[in-house]
């Protein structure tokens, strides 16, 4: 298996999910050498830290108790998209995605429900953050015949 231990990232999501109704309180990030290498999501019980592993362009997720969180060297990012619309929303689900070469380079997160809200991808030794939106609100036709 290339990259990081997928189960440890999934365990971090589960650790937070076991604490009931954890709402996103703040988002912090760190930019080093022009690259976003760390995003920290703060909840009342703890934090999820999403860090890029530059050598393999993979992303790792860690859980820490709230008391252990140290924001030195980080800047607040909760006022900017996509985080600004998610502050106050409860954590829903976390997914780990693996590319065709076996690298864990994508994380999906949901807030306030099951549908993914945010996608973080490790690329070029940096985290890229994308808001996720459903493209259609209707049903798929049962036939393509007019």
N, CA, C and O atoms as a MOPAC input file, in Angstrom:
PM7 MOZYME 1SCF
protein

 N      0.84100 1    -1.17800 1     0.00000 1
 C      0.00000 1     0.00000 1     0.00000 1
 C      0.88800 1     1.24400 1     0.00000 1
 O      1.81600 1     1.36000 1     0.80000 1
 N      0.58700 1     2.16500 1    -0.90700 1
 C      1.33700 1     3.40600 1    -1.00000 1
 C      0.71300 1     4.44200 1    -0.08900 1
 O     -0.43300 1     4.30200 1     0.33700 1
 N      1.47900 1     5.48600 1     0.20700 1
 C      0.92100 1     6.59500 1     0.96800 1
 C      0.70700 1     6.24800 1     2.41600 1
 O      1.50100 1     5.52800 1     3.02300 1
 N     -0.37800 1     6.76900 1     2.97000 1
 C     -0.63000 1     6.69000 1     4.39800 1
 C     -1.59600 1     5.57500 1     4.74800 1
 O     -2.21400 1     4.96700 1     3.87300 1
 N     -1.71500 1     5.32000 1     6.03600 1
 C     -2.65400 1     4.32900 1     6.53600 1
 C     -4.06900 1     4.90000 1     6.46500 1
 O     -4.43000 1     5.78300 1     7.24400 1
 N     -4.86400 1     4.38900 1     5.52700 1
 C     -6.22500 1     4.88700 1     5.34300 1
 C     -7.06000 1     4.72800 1     6.60600 1
 O     -7.88000 1     5.58800 1     6.92700 1
 N     -6.85100 1     3.62900 1     7.32100 1
 C     -7.67300 1     3.36500 1     8.49500 1
 C     -7.45200 1     4.41600 1     9.57500 1
 O     -8.39700 1     4.75700 1    10.28600 1
 N     -6.25000 1     4.93500 1     9.72200 1
 C     -6.02600 1     5.94700 1    10.75300 1
 C     -6.81600 1     7.22000 1    10.44300 1
 O     -7.30300 1     7.87200 1    11.36600 1
 N     -6.95300 1     7.58500 1     9.18600 1
 C     -7.77100 1     8.74100 1     8.81700 1
 C     -9.23500 1     8.46600 1     9.09000 1
 O     -9.94100 1     9.33200 1     9.60800 1
 N     -9.70200 1     7.28100 1     8.75200 1
 C    -11.09400 1     6.91700 1     9.03200 1
 C    -11.35700 1     6.87700 1    10.53100 1
 O    -12.43100 1     7.27000 1    10.98800 1
 N    -10.38200 1     6.40500 1    11.29300 1
 C    -10.51800 1     6.38100 1    12.75800 1
 C    -10.64300 1     7.79700 1    13.32100 1
 O    -11.37500 1     8.00900 1    14.28700 1
 N     -9.94400 1     8.76300 1    12.73500 1
 C    -10.04500 1    10.14900 1    13.18900 1
 C    -11.46400 1    10.66700 1    12.98500 1
 O    -12.01100 1    11.33300 1    13.86400 1
 N    -12.06300 1    10.37000 1    11.83700 1
 C    -13.45300 1    10.76700 1    11.59700 1
 C    -14.38200 1    10.11600 1    12.61400 1
 O    -15.28100 1    10.76500 1    13.14900 1
 N    -14.16300 1     8.83900 1    12.87500 1
 C    -15.01100 1     8.10500 1    13.81500 1
 C    -14.88000 1     8.65800 1    15.23100 1
 O    -15.86800 1     8.75500 1    15.95900 1
 N    -13.67500 1     9.01700 1    15.61500 1
 C    -13.44300 1     9.58600 1    16.95600 1
 C    -14.30000 1    10.83100 1    17.16400 1
 O    -14.91300 1    11.00300 1    18.21700 1
 N    -14.33700 1    11.69300 1    16.15700 1
 C    -15.16100 1    12.89000 1    16.26000 1
 C    -16.64600 1    12.53800 1    16.20900 1
 O    -17.44100 1    13.09700 1    16.96500 1
 N    -17.01900 1    11.63000 1    15.33600 1
 C    -18.43100 1    11.26000 1    15.18000 1
 C    -19.00400 1    10.63600 1    16.45600 1
 O    -20.20500 1    10.74500 1    16.70500 1
 N    -18.17600 1     9.99500 1    17.25400 1
 C    -18.64600 1     9.38700 1    18.50200 1
 C    -19.04500 1    10.43700 1    19.54000 1
 O    -19.81400 1    10.15100 1    20.45800 1
 N    -18.52300 1    11.64200 1    19.38900 1
 C    -18.91600 1    12.75400 1    20.24900 1
 C    -20.16200 1    13.36400 1    19.60700 1
 O    -20.08600 1    13.86400 1    18.48500 1
 N    -21.28300 1    13.33600 1    20.27900 1
 C    -22.53800 1    13.71900 1    19.65100 1
 C    -22.60800 1    15.19100 1    19.28000 1
 O    -22.15000 1    16.06200 1    20.01900 1
 N    -23.19000 1    15.44300 1    18.12000 1
 C    -23.55500 1    16.78200 1    17.63600 1
 C    -22.40000 1    17.77600 1    17.71700 1
 O    -22.53200 1    18.84900 1    18.30500 1
 N    -21.29700 1    17.41600 1    17.13400 1
 C    -20.14200 1    18.30500 1    17.10900 1
 C    -20.29200 1    19.32200 1    15.97700 1
 O    -20.29900 1    18.96200 1    14.80000 1
 N    -20.41000 1    20.57500 1    16.34900 1
 C    -20.58600 1    21.65200 1    15.36900 1
 C    -19.23800 1    22.32100 1    15.08500 1
 O    -18.41500 1    22.51700 1    15.97800 1
 N    -19.04900 1    22.65700 1    13.82600 1
 C    -17.81700 1    23.33000 1    13.41700 1
 C    -17.77900 1    24.72600 1    14.02400 1
 O    -18.66100 1    25.54400 1    13.76300 1
 N    -16.75600 1    24.99800 1    14.83400 1
 C    -16.62900 1    26.28900 1    15.51200 1
 C    -15.69500 1    27.24900 1    14.78600 1
 O    -15.96400 1    28.44800 1    14.71200 1
 N    -14.60000 1    26.72100 1    14.25200 1
 C    -13.61900 1    27.57400 1    13.57600 1
 C    -12.74700 1    26.70700 1    12.68500 1
 O    -12.63500 1    25.49800 1    12.88200 1
 N    -12.14100 1    27.34000 1    11.71400 1
 C    -11.20800 1    26.67600 1    10.80100 1
 C     -9.91600 1    27.47200 1    10.82200 1
 O     -9.92400 1    28.70100 1    10.75700 1
 N     -8.81600 1    26.76000 1    10.91400 1
 C     -7.48800 1    27.35100 1    10.92500 1
 C     -6.68800 1    26.72100 1     9.78800 1
 O     -6.97900 1    25.60300 1     9.36400 1
 N     -5.68600 1    27.43600 1     9.29900 1
 C     -4.82500 1    26.85300 1     8.28100 1
 C     -3.40500 1    27.38100 1     8.41700 1
 O     -3.14100 1    28.39000 1     9.07100 1
 N     -2.49300 1    26.64200 1     7.76200 1
 C     -1.08600 1    27.05200 1     7.74900 1
 C     -0.58300 1    26.99900 1     6.31500 1
 O     -0.79400 1    26.02000 1     5.59900 1
 N      0.07900 1    28.06200 1     5.91600 1
 C      0.74000 1    28.12000 1     4.62100 1
 C      2.23000 1    28.17700 1     4.88600 1
 O      2.71000 1    29.06700 1     5.58900 1
 N      2.96200 1    27.22800 1     4.32400 1
 C      4.42000 1    27.17200 1     4.48500 1
 C      5.05100 1    27.11800 1     3.09200 1
 O      4.66200 1    26.29900 1     2.25900 1
 N      6.00000 1    27.97200 1     2.85500 1
 C      6.69300 1    28.03200 1     1.55600 1
 C      5.71300 1    28.15200 1     0.39600 1
 O      5.91600 1    27.55400 1    -0.66100 1
 N      4.64400 1    28.93100 1     0.59600 1
 C      3.67200 1    29.16900 1    -0.46100 1
 C      2.66000 1    28.06100 1    -0.67600 1
 O      1.85400 1    28.13200 1    -1.60400 1
 N      2.68800 1    27.03000 1     0.17200 1
 C      1.76100 1    25.90800 1     0.02100 1
 C      0.90300 1    25.74200 1     1.26800 1
 O      1.39600 1    25.82500 1     2.39300 1
 N     -0.37000 1    25.50800 1     1.05500 1
 C     -1.27500 1    25.20600 1     2.16300 1
 C     -1.00400 1    23.77100 1     2.59100 1
 O     -1.32800 1    22.83300 1     1.86300 1
 N     -0.40900 1    23.59600 1     3.77700 1
 C     -0.03100 1    22.24700 1     4.18800 1
 C     -0.83700 1    21.70700 1     5.36900 1
 O     -0.68800 1    20.54000 1     5.73400 1
 N     -1.70100 1    22.55100 1     5.97900 1
 C     -2.46600 1    22.10600 1     7.13300 1
 C     -3.77600 1    22.87900 1     7.22800 1
 O     -3.79600 1    24.10400 1     7.11300 1
 N     -4.86500 1    22.15100 1     7.43900 1
 C     -6.17700 1    22.73500 1     7.73100 1
 C     -6.65700 1    22.07900 1     9.01200 1
 O     -6.63900 1    20.85400 1     9.13300 1
 N     -7.08900 1    22.89500 1     9.97100 1
 C     -7.55900 1    22.38200 1    11.25800 1
 C     -9.01200 1    22.80500 1    11.44600 1
 O     -9.33500 1    23.99200 1    11.39300 1
 N     -9.87500 1    21.83300 1    11.66400 1
 C    -11.28600 1    22.07900 1    11.90300 1
 C    -11.54000 1    21.92800 1    13.39400 1
 O    -11.33600 1    20.85100 1    13.95500 1
 N    -11.98500 1    23.01000 1    14.04300 1
 C    -12.18100 1    22.98900 1    15.49400 1
 C    -13.64900 1    22.78200 1    15.83900 1
 O    -14.53300 1    23.48100 1    15.34300 1
 N    -13.87500 1    21.81300 1    16.69300 1
 C    -15.18400 1    21.49100 1    17.25200 1
 C    -15.06600 1    21.61400 1    18.76700 1
 O    -13.95200 1    21.73800 1    19.27600 1
 N    -16.16600 1    21.58300 1    19.50000 1
 C    -16.08700 1    21.75600 1    20.95300 1
 C    -15.29300 1    20.63600 1    21.62700 1
 O    -14.54200 1    20.89700 1    22.56700 1
 N    -15.44600 1    19.41400 1    21.16900 1
 C    -14.76700 1    18.28700 1    21.80700 1
 C    -13.34900 1    18.07100 1    21.30600 1
 O    -12.52400 1    17.49300 1    22.01200 1
 N    -13.05900 1    18.52900 1    20.09600 1
 C    -11.74500 1    18.25200 1    19.54500 1
 C    -11.54000 1    18.88900 1    18.19600 1
 O    -12.36400 1    19.67600 1    17.72900 1
 N    -10.42900 1    18.54100 1    17.57300 1
 C    -10.10000 1    19.07700 1    16.25600 1
 C     -9.77000 1    17.94500 1    15.29500 1
 O     -9.24800 1    16.90000 1    15.68300 1
 N    -10.08900 1    18.18600 1    14.03600 1
 C     -9.61000 1    17.34300 1    12.95300 1
 C     -8.51700 1    18.13000 1    12.25000 1
 O     -8.74800 1    19.24800 1    11.78900 1
 N     -7.33800 1    17.55500 1    12.16800 1
 C     -6.21200 1    18.18100 1    11.47900 1
 C     -5.98300 1    17.42900 1    10.18100 1
 O     -5.75200 1    16.22000 1    10.18900 1
 N     -6.04600 1    18.14700 1     9.06300 1
 C     -5.83900 1    17.56700 1     7.73900 1
 C     -4.53200 1    18.12000 1     7.20300 1
 O     -4.41300 1    19.31500 1     6.93600 1
 N     -3.55200 1    17.23900 1     7.04800 1
 C     -2.20800 1    17.67800 1     6.67700 1
 C     -1.74600 1    16.97400 1     5.41000 1
 O     -1.99700 1    15.78500 1     5.21400 1
 N     -1.06800 1    17.73000 1     4.55800 1
 C     -0.50100 1    17.14200 1     3.34900 1
 C      0.85900 1    16.54300 1     3.69500 1
 O      1.64500 1    17.13800 1     4.43200 1
 N      1.11900 1    15.37000 1     3.15600 1
 C      2.42900 1    14.72200 1     3.26900 1
 C      3.10200 1    15.00800 1     1.93500 1
 O      2.83000 1    14.34400 1     0.93500 1
 N      3.98100 1    16.00000 1     1.93100 1
 C      4.52300 1    16.55000 1     0.68600 1
 C      5.27800 1    15.53800 1    -0.16600 1
 O      5.19000 1    15.58900 1    -1.39300 1
 N      6.00300 1    14.63600 1     0.44000 1
 C      6.81200 1    13.69400 1    -0.33900 1
 C      5.96900 1    12.77300 1    -1.21200 1
 O      6.39600 1    12.38200 1    -2.29800 1
 N      4.77900 1    12.42500 1    -0.74100 1
 C      3.92500 1    11.49900 1    -1.49600 1
 C      2.66100 1    12.17000 1    -2.03500 1
 O      1.84300 1    11.51000 1    -2.67600 1
 N      2.49000 1    13.47000 1    -1.78500 1
 C      1.25300 1    14.16700 1    -2.16400 1
 C      0.02200 1    13.41300 1    -1.67000 1
 O     -0.90600 1    13.13500 1    -2.42900 1
 N      0.04200 1    13.09300 1    -0.39200 1
 C     -1.09500 1    12.42500 1     0.23500 1
 C     -1.61500 1    13.31900 1     1.35200 1
 O     -0.94500 1    14.26400 1     1.76700 1
 N     -2.80800 1    13.01200 1     1.83200 1
 C     -3.39800 1    13.79500 1     2.91100 1
 C     -3.71500 1    12.86700 1     4.07400 1
 O     -4.25400 1    11.77600 1     3.88900 1
 N     -3.37400 1    13.31500 1     5.26300 1
 C     -3.57000 1    12.55400 1     6.48900 1
 C     -4.54700 1    13.31600 1     7.37700 1
 O     -4.52000 1    14.54500 1     7.43300 1
 N     -5.41100 1    12.57600 1     8.07100 1
 C     -6.35400 1    13.17500 1     9.00300 1
 C     -6.03700 1    12.66200 1    10.39900 1
 O     -5.87900 1    11.46000 1    10.61400 1
 N     -5.94500 1    13.60500 1    11.35500 1
 C     -5.70600 1    13.24200 1    12.75400 1
 C     -6.78100 1    13.89000 1    13.61200 1
 O     -7.29400 1    14.96100 1    13.29000 1
 N     -7.11300 1    13.21900 1    14.71200 1
 C     -8.03900 1    13.77800 1    15.69800 1
 C     -7.25400 1    14.09300 1    16.95800 1
 O     -6.41100 1    13.30200 1    17.38100 1
 N     -7.52600 1    15.24700 1    17.56200 1
 C     -6.93600 1    15.61600 1    18.84800 1
 C     -8.03500 1    16.17000 1    19.73700 1
 O     -8.97200 1    16.80500 1    19.25200 1
 N     -7.92200 1    15.92900 1    21.04200 1
 C     -8.86300 1    16.53700 1    21.98000 1
 C     -8.71300 1    18.05300 1    21.93900 1
 O     -7.63300 1    18.56800 1    21.65000 1
 N     -9.79200 1    18.75900 1    22.22600 1
 C     -9.79800 1    20.22500 1    22.15300 1
 C     -8.72400 1    20.84300 1    23.04800 1
 O     -8.10900 1    21.83800 1    22.66500 1
 N     -8.48900 1    20.27900 1    24.22100 1
 C     -7.50400 1    20.82000 1    25.15000 1
 C     -6.08200 1    20.76500 1    24.63100 1
 O     -5.23700 1    21.53500 1    25.08800 1
 N     -5.79100 1    19.87600 1    23.69000 1
 C     -4.44200 1    19.72500 1    23.15300 1
 C     -4.17900 1    20.65100 1    21.96200 1
 O     -3.04800 1    20.73200 1    21.48200 1
 N     -5.21200 1    21.34700 1    21.48400 1
 C     -5.08500 1    22.17900 1    20.29400 1
 C     -4.27600 1    23.43500 1    20.57400 1
 O     -4.54200 1    24.15300 1    21.53800 1
 N     -3.29300 1    23.69600 1    19.73000 1
 C     -2.45500 1    24.88800 1    19.82900 1
 C     -2.51800 1    25.59600 1    18.47700 1
 O     -2.12500 1    25.02500 1    17.45900 1
 N     -3.00800 1    26.82700 1    18.46100 1
 C     -3.18300 1    27.54600 1    17.20000 1
 C     -1.98100 1    28.39400 1    16.79000 1
 O     -2.06900 1    29.16300 1    15.83300 1
 N     -0.86300 1    28.26500 1    17.49700 1
 C      0.30400 1    29.07000 1    17.11500 1
 C      0.77700 1    28.65600 1    15.71400 1
 O      0.84800 1    27.47200 1    15.38600 1
 N      1.09200 1    29.65400 1    14.91400 1
 C      1.53600 1    29.41600 1    13.54500 1
 C      0.39900 1    29.23100 1    12.55800 1
 O      0.63700 1    29.01800 1    11.36900 1
 N     -0.83900 1    29.31200 1    13.04100 1
 C     -2.01000 1    29.11500 1    12.17600 1
 C     -2.75800 1    30.43500 1    12.01200 1
 O     -2.66300 1    31.32300 1    12.86000 1
 N     -3.49500 1    30.55200 1    10.92600 1
 C     -4.35200 1    31.72100 1    10.70800 1
 C     -5.79600 1    31.25000 1    10.57300 1
 O     -6.06600 1    30.15700 1    10.07600 1
 N     -6.71100 1    32.09300 1    11.02100 1
 C     -8.13800 1    31.77600 1    10.92500 1
 C     -8.57700 1    31.78100 1     9.46400 1
 O     -8.18400 1    32.65000 1     8.68500 1
 N     -9.39600 1    30.79800 1     9.11000 1
 C     -9.91000 1    30.70700 1     7.73800 1
 C    -11.41700 1    30.50700 1     7.71100 1
 O    -11.99500 1    30.29200 1     6.64600 1
 N    -12.06200 1    30.57500 1     8.87500 1
 C    -13.48900 1    30.31600 1     8.95400 1
 C    -14.37000 1    31.35400 1     8.28600 1
 O    -15.55300 1    31.09700 1     8.05900 1
 N    -13.82900 1    32.51400 1     7.96600 1
 C    -14.63000 1    33.57300 1     7.34900 1
 C    -14.62400 1    33.50400 1     5.82200 1
 O    -15.30300 1    34.29400 1     5.16600 1
 N    -13.86800 1    32.57100 1     5.25300 1
 C    -13.79300 1    32.46200 1     3.79400 1
 C    -14.47200 1    31.17700 1     3.31400 1
 O    -14.58900 1    30.20400 1     4.05900 1
 N    -14.91200 1    31.19800 1     2.06100 1
 C    -15.56300 1    30.03500 1     1.45900 1
 C    -14.55800 1    28.90100 1     1.30700 1
 O    -13.37900 1    29.16900 1     1.07500 1
 N    -14.97400 1    27.66100 1     1.42700 1
 C    -16.33700 1    27.20600 1     1.69200 1
 C    -16.68500 1    27.14900 1     3.17800 1
 O    -17.82500 1    26.86400 1     3.54300 1
 N    -15.69300 1    27.42200 1     4.03600 1
 C    -15.87900 1    27.25400 1     5.48300 1
 C    -16.92400 1    28.20200 1     6.06300 1
 O    -17.64500 1    27.82900 1     6.98800 1
 N    -17.01700 1    29.41800 1     5.53700 1
 C    -17.91600 1    30.42400 1     6.11700 1
 C    -19.36600 1    29.95000 1     6.15700 1
 O    -20.10500 1    30.32400 1     7.06800 1
 N    -19.78300 1    29.14700 1     5.20300 1
 C    -21.16500 1    28.64600 1     5.19800 1
 C    -21.34000 1    27.41800 1     6.07800 1
 O    -22.46300 1    26.97300 1     6.31300 1
 N    -20.22900 1    26.86900 1     6.56400 1
 C    -20.29300 1    25.62800 1     7.34900 1
 C    -20.10700 1    25.84500 1     8.85400 1
 O    -20.38000 1    24.94200 1     9.64600 1
 N    -19.64600 1    27.03300 1     9.25400 1
 C    -19.49100 1    27.32000 1    10.68000 1
 C    -20.85500 1    27.17500 1    11.34900 1
 O    -21.84700 1    27.73400 1    10.88200 1
 N    -20.89500 1    26.42100 1    12.44400 1
 C    -22.14100 1    26.15900 1    13.16500 1
 C    -22.84100 1    24.88400 1    12.74100 1
 O    -23.74800 1    24.41700 1    13.43100 1
 N    -22.43200 1    24.31200 1    11.61000 1
 C    -23.03000 1    23.05900 1    11.14000 1
 C    -22.38500 1    21.87700 1    11.86400 1
 O    -21.21300 1    21.92800 1    12.23400 1
 N    -23.16600 1    20.81400 1    12.05900 1
 C    -22.63800 1    19.63200 1    12.73800 1
 C    -21.87800 1    18.74300 1    11.75800 1
 O    -22.22900 1    18.64100 1    10.58200 1
 N    -20.82300 1    18.09900 1    12.27500 1
 C    -20.04100 1    17.17000 1    11.45600 1
 C    -20.91800 1    15.98800 1    11.09700 1
 O    -21.62800 1    15.44700 1    11.94500 1
 N    -20.86500 1    15.59500 1     9.84800 1
 C    -21.65000 1    14.46100 1     9.38700 1
 C    -20.78500 1    13.23700 1     9.12600 1
 O    -20.75500 1    12.30200 1     9.92700 1
 N    -20.08500 1    13.25300 1     8.00200 1
 C    -19.31500 1    12.10000 1     7.55600 1
 C    -17.96400 1    12.53600 1     7.01400 1
 O    -17.77300 1    13.68600 1     6.61800 1
 N    -17.02800 1    11.58600 1     7.00600 1
 C    -15.73100 1    11.79500 1     6.39300 1
 C    -15.39200 1    10.60900 1     5.51600 1
 O    -15.59700 1     9.46000 1     5.90900 1
 N    -14.87200 1    10.88200 1     4.32700 1
 C    -14.48000 1     9.84200 1     3.38500 1
 C    -13.01800 1    10.01500 1     3.01100 1
 O    -12.50000 1    11.13200 1     2.98600 1
 N    -12.36500 1     8.91300 1     2.72400 1
 C    -10.99700 1     8.90000 1     2.23400 1
 C    -11.04800 1     8.36800 1     0.80400 1
 O    -11.61400 1     7.30400 1     0.55600 1
 N    -10.46100 1     9.10300 1    -0.13000 1
 C    -10.41200 1     8.65600 1    -1.52600 1
 C     -8.97100 1     8.34000 1    -1.89700 1
 O     -8.03000 1     9.00800 1    -1.46800 1
 N     -8.83300 1     7.30500 1    -2.70600 1
 C     -7.52400 1     6.83400 1    -3.14200 1
 C     -7.47000 1     6.86800 1    -4.66600 1
 O     -8.40000 1     6.40700 1    -5.32900 1
 N     -6.40000 1     7.40500 1    -5.22200 1
 C     -6.30400 1     7.47400 1    -6.68400 1
 C     -5.87000 1     6.12900 1    -7.27900 1
 O     -5.59600 1     5.17800 1    -6.54700 1
 N     -5.81300 1     6.06200 1    -8.60600 1
 C     -5.51300 1     4.79600 1    -9.29200 1
 C     -4.10600 1     4.29200 1    -9.03000 1
 O     -3.81200 1     3.13400 1    -9.32300 1
 N     -3.23000 1     5.11900 1    -8.49000 1
 C     -1.87800 1     4.68000 1    -8.15600 1
 C     -1.75000 1     4.25200 1    -6.70100 1
 O     -0.66200 1     3.89800 1    -6.24800 1
 N     -2.86300 1     4.28400 1    -5.96600 1
 C     -2.87200 1     3.82100 1    -4.58800 1
 C     -2.57400 1     4.87400 1    -3.54100 1
 O     -2.36400 1     4.53900 1    -2.37500 1
 N     -2.55200 1     6.14600 1    -3.93000 1
 C     -2.24500 1     7.21100 1    -2.98200 1
 C     -3.51600 1     7.82100 1    -2.40000 1
 O     -4.46600 1     8.10800 1    -3.12900 1
 N     -3.52800 1     8.01400 1    -1.09100 1
 C     -4.64000 1     8.65400 1    -0.38300 1
 C     -4.47800 1    10.15900 1    -0.56900 1
 O     -3.79500 1    10.81700 1     0.21600 1
 N     -5.10500 1    10.69800 1    -1.60400 1
 C     -4.87800 1    12.10400 1    -1.90700 1
 C     -6.13800 1    12.96400 1    -1.89900 1
 O     -6.11800 1    14.10000 1    -2.37200 1
 N     -7.24000 1    12.42400 1    -1.36000 1
 C     -8.47800 1    13.18500 1    -1.33900 1
 C     -9.29300 1    12.84800 1    -0.08900 1
 O     -9.40200 1    11.68800 1     0.31000 1
 N     -9.85400 1    13.88000 1     0.50700 1
 C    -10.73300 1    13.73900 1     1.66500 1
 C    -12.03500 1    14.46000 1     1.34400 1
 O    -12.01800 1    15.57600 1     0.82200 1
 N    -13.15400 1    13.83100 1     1.65100 1
 C    -14.47000 1    14.45800 1     1.53100 1
 C    -15.06200 1    14.58500 1     2.92000 1
 O    -14.91400 1    13.68800 1     3.75000 1
 N    -15.73600 1    15.70300 1     3.17600 1
 C    -16.36100 1    15.94300 1     4.47000 1
 C    -17.79100 1    16.40700 1     4.25700 1
 O    -18.08300 1    17.14900 1     3.32000 1
 N    -18.68500 1    15.95700 1     5.14600 1
 C    -20.05100 1    16.48300 1     5.11300 1
 C    -20.35400 1    17.16300 1     6.43900 1
 O    -19.85100 1    16.77600 1     7.49400 1
 N    -21.18900 1    18.18200 1     6.35000 1
 C    -21.63700 1    18.93600 1     7.52000 1
 C    -23.14700 1    19.10000 1     7.41000 1
 O    -23.66400 1    19.44500 1     6.34800 1
 N    -23.85400 1    18.85100 1     8.51400 1
 C    -25.29300 1    19.03400 1     8.53000 1
 C    -26.06800 1    17.98600 1     7.75700 1
 O    -27.23800 1    18.20300 1     7.44200 1
 N    -25.46000 1    16.86800 1     7.44600 1
 C    -26.15500 1    15.81600 1     6.70500 1
 C    -25.19100 1    14.85000 1     6.07100 1
 O    -24.00500 1    14.82300 1     6.39900 1
 N    -25.71100 1    14.05800 1     5.15900 1
 C    -24.92500 1    13.00000 1     4.52000 1
 C    -24.18500 1    13.47200 1     3.27400 1
 O    -23.13700 1    12.92100 1     2.93700 1
 N    -24.70800 1    14.47600 1     2.58900 1
 C    -24.11100 1    14.90900 1     1.32400 1
 C    -22.76400 1    15.58800 1     1.55800 1
 O    -22.64900 1    16.42700 1     2.45100 1
 N    -21.73800 1    15.23800 1     0.76600 1
 C    -20.44100 1    15.90400 1     0.91000 1
 C    -20.55800 1    17.40800 1     0.71400 1
 O    -21.29200 1    17.87600 1    -0.15600 1
 N    -19.82700 1    18.16100 1     1.53100 1
 C    -19.82800 1    19.62500 1     1.47200 1
 C    -18.49600 1    20.17800 1     0.97800 1
 O    -18.45000 1    21.19800 1     0.29000 1
 N    -17.40200 1    19.48400 1     1.34100 1
 C    -16.05900 1    19.97600 1     1.05300 1
 C    -15.18900 1    18.81700 1     0.58800 1
 O    -15.30900 1    17.69300 1     1.07600 1
 N    -14.30600 1    19.11400 1    -0.36900 1
 C    -13.32800 1    18.13600 1    -0.83300 1
 C    -11.95100 1    18.78200 1    -0.70700 1
 O    -11.74800 1    19.91300 1    -1.14700 1
 N    -11.00600 1    18.05600 1    -0.10500 1
 C     -9.62000 1    18.51300 1    -0.00400 1
 C     -8.75200 1    17.52800 1    -0.76000 1
 O     -8.82900 1    16.32000 1    -0.53600 1
 N     -7.92900 1    18.04300 1    -1.65000 1
 C     -7.04900 1    17.20100 1    -2.46400 1
 C     -5.60600 1    17.62600 1    -2.23800 1
 O     -5.30300 1    18.81900 1    -2.20700 1
 N     -4.71900 1    16.65400 1    -2.08000 1
 C     -3.28200 1    16.91800 1    -2.00800 1
 C     -2.73500 1    16.89000 1    -3.42700 1
 O     -2.83000 1    15.87500 1    -4.11600 1
 N     -2.16400 1    18.00700 1    -3.86000 1
 C     -1.58700 1    18.10600 1    -5.20000 1
 C     -0.42500 1    19.08800 1    -5.15300 1
 O     -0.53900 1    20.17300 1    -4.58300 1
 N      0.66800 1    18.70600 1    -5.74500 1
 C      1.85700 1    19.56600 1    -5.79800 1
 C      2.26100 1    20.04300 1    -4.40200 1
 O      2.58100 1    21.21500 1    -4.20300 1
 N      2.24000 1    19.12400 1    -3.44600 1
 C      2.65900 1    19.37700 1    -2.06300 1
 C      1.81100 1    20.41900 1    -1.34700 1
 O      2.28400 1    21.08000 1    -0.42300 1
 N      0.56400 1    20.56800 1    -1.77200 1
 C     -0.32200 1    21.55300 1    -1.17800 1
 C     -1.74100 1    20.99900 1    -1.12800 1
 O     -2.12200 1    20.16600 1    -1.95000 1
 N     -2.52100 1    21.47200 1    -0.15100 1
 C     -3.93500 1    21.11200 1    -0.09300 1
 C     -4.72900 1    22.06700 1    -0.96500 1
 O     -4.52400 1    23.28000 1    -0.91800 1
 N     -5.62800 1    21.52200 1    -1.75300 1
 C     -6.56800 1    22.30000 1    -2.55800 1
 C     -7.94900 1    22.03900 1    -1.97100 1
 O     -8.29100 1    20.89100 1    -1.68700 1
 N     -8.74500 1    23.08700 1    -1.78700 1
 C    -10.04200 1    22.97500 1    -1.13300 1
 C    -11.13400 1    23.33700 1    -2.12600 1
 O    -11.05300 1    24.35800 1    -2.80800 1
 N    -12.16200 1    22.48900 1    -2.20200 1
 C    -13.27000 1    22.68800 1    -3.11700 1
 C    -14.59200 1    22.54000 1    -2.38300 1
 O    -14.75700 1    21.63300 1    -1.56700 1
 N    -15.53300 1    23.43100 1    -2.67200 1
 C    -16.89900 1    23.25300 1    -2.19800 1
 C    -17.58800 1    22.24700 1    -3.11100 1
 O    -17.37500 1    22.26400 1    -4.32300 1
 N    -18.41100 1    21.37300 1    -2.54400 1
 C    -19.09000 1    20.33800 1    -3.31800 1
 C    -20.58000 1    20.67000 1    -3.36600 1
 O    -21.20000 1    20.92800 1    -2.33400 1
 N    -21.14400 1    20.66000 1    -4.56400 1
 C    -22.56900 1    20.92900 1    -4.73100 1
 C    -23.16800 1    19.88400 1    -5.66000 1
 O    -22.53300 1    19.46100 1    -6.62700 1
 N    -24.38000 1    19.47700 1    -5.36300 1
 C    -25.09000 1    18.54100 1    -6.21600 1
 C    -25.47200 1    19.26000 1    -7.50500 1
 O    -25.94400 1    20.39600 1    -7.46900 1
 N    -25.26700 1    18.59900 1    -8.64700 1
 C    -25.53700 1    19.23300 1    -9.93000 1
 C    -27.00700 1    19.22400 1   -10.31500 1
 O    -27.50300 1    20.18300 1   -10.90800 1
 N    -27.70400 1    18.14900 1    -9.98200 1
 C    -29.11900 1    18.06700 1   -10.35400 1
 C    -29.96800 1    17.89600 1    -9.12700 1
 O    -29.54400 1    17.29600 1    -8.14000 1
 N    -31.16500 1    18.42400 1    -9.19000 1
 C    -32.07500 1    18.25000 1    -8.06100 1
 C    -33.23500 1    17.34000 1    -8.43300 1
 O    -34.04500 1    16.98300 1    -7.57800 1
 N    -33.31700 1    16.97400 1    -9.67600 1
 C    -34.40400 1    16.11400 1   -10.14800 1
 C    -33.97400 1    14.67000 1   -10.25000 1
 O    -32.91100 1    14.28600 1    -9.76300 1
 N    -34.81000 1    13.87500 1   -10.88900 1
 C    -34.50800 1    12.47400 1   -11.08100 1
 C    -33.92600 1    12.25400 1   -12.45400 1
 O    -34.11400 1    13.07700 1   -13.35000 1
 N    -33.23200 1    11.16900 1   -12.63000 1
 C    -32.67100 1    10.79400 1   -13.91300 1
 C    -33.78600 1    10.13200 1   -14.71700 1
 O    -34.50700 1     9.28300 1   -14.19500 1
 N    -33.93100 1    10.52000 1   -15.99100 1
 C    -34.98200 1     9.88500 1   -16.80800 1
 C    -34.75000 1     8.38800 1   -16.91900 1
 O    -33.61100 1     7.92300 1   -16.95200 1
 N    -35.84900 1     7.63600 1   -16.97500 1
 C    -35.73000 1     6.17300 1   -17.07500 1
 C    -35.37700 1     5.74500 1   -18.48100 1
 O    -34.97700 1     4.59800 1   -18.68000 1
 N    -35.50600 1     6.61100 1   -19.45900 1
 C    -35.18700 1     6.27400 1   -20.83000 1
 C    -34.66100 1     7.51400 1   -21.53500 1
 O    -35.08400 1     8.63300 1   -21.24300 1
 N    -33.74100 1     7.30900 1   -22.45900 1
 C    -33.23300 1     8.44900 1   -23.20800 1
 C    -34.03400 1     8.69400 1   -24.47900 1
 O    -33.70400 1     9.57900 1   -25.26900 1
 N    -35.09100 1     7.90300 1   -24.67300 1
 C    -35.96200 1     8.07900 1   -25.84000 1
 C    -36.97700 1     9.17000 1   -25.56400 1
 O    -37.63800 1     9.16600 1   -24.52600 1
 N    -37.09800 1    10.10700 1   -26.49700 1
 C    -37.96700 1    11.25800 1   -26.33900 1
 C    -39.36800 1    10.92200 1   -26.29400 1
 O    -40.21100 1    11.80900 1   -26.16200 1

